[in-house]
Amino acid sequence: MGYFVDLVLQDKESWYEKMKNVDEIEKHKKDIEKEKSASSCVMEFETCHLWFIEVYKANEAEFKITLFVLALLIAAIIFGSVEEDMSFITAMYVVPSICNICSL
């Protein structure tokens, strides 16, 4: 029983964050319903924005790690081109293979 209580106390902040995210999404849905008299173009943008927020909140870790790896690859390609005197195309081939060898 104590183990379960410890888990609940550790996850209390994540529960709060999830509830906060649900509240934000509900607020956006209410705002969209209020603005139904707006043009269809604005409605499509708001609906798309709401969809993106829901997808981002559901997959936040995946978005962050993807951006991190992409930034790492870009930095390595620039480093290979500038410091190692590789051509840009060669750096684009070498950097992903190095990341593959390093299991990144």
C-alpha positions, -999 to 999 in steps of 0.1 A, spaced: 0 0 0 29 23 8 44 18 -26 11 28 -43 9 59 -21 45 68 -31 37 64 -68 6 86 -64 26 113 -47 53 112 -73 28 114 -102 7 142 -86 24 169 -106 20 150 -139 -17 145 -131 -20 183 -125 -3 190 -158 -26 166 -177 -57 183 -161 -43 217 -169 -38 206 -206 -74 193 -207 -86 226 -193 -67 245 -220 -82 223 -247 -117 228 -234 -111 265 -233 -100 265 -269 -131 244 -279 -154 269 -261 -136 298 -279 -142 281 -312 -178 276 -305 -182 313 -296 -167 324 -328 -188 303 -352 -200 335 -368 -165 342 -379 -154 334 -415 -148 298 -424 -111 305 -430 -106 316 -394 -126 286 -382 -104 262 -402 -73 279 -387 -86 276 -352 -96 239 -357 -62 232 -371 -46 250 -342 -66 230 -317 -57 197 -335 -20 206 -333 -23 214 -296 -39 181 -289 -13 162 -310 16 181 -294 4 175 -258 -2 138 -265 33 134 -281 54 161 -264 84 140 -257 86 127 -292 84 162 -306 112 174 -283 136 144 -290 130 148 -328 139 185 -327 169 177 -306 182 150 -330 175 173 -360 195 201 -343 223 177 -336 224 166 -372 224 202 -385 252 212 -361 273 181 -371 268 188 -408 279 224 -403 309 213 -382 319 187 -408 317 213 -436 336 240 -418 361 224 -395 368 191 -412 369 206 -448 343 182 -461 320 192 -489 284 198 -478 272 167 -496 299 145 -481 290 159 -446 253 150 -453 263 114 -460 289 110 -432 270 126 -403 240 102 -403 263 72 -408 283 83 -378 251 88 -358 241 53 -368 274 38 -357 271 56 -324 235 44 -320 220 78 -318 
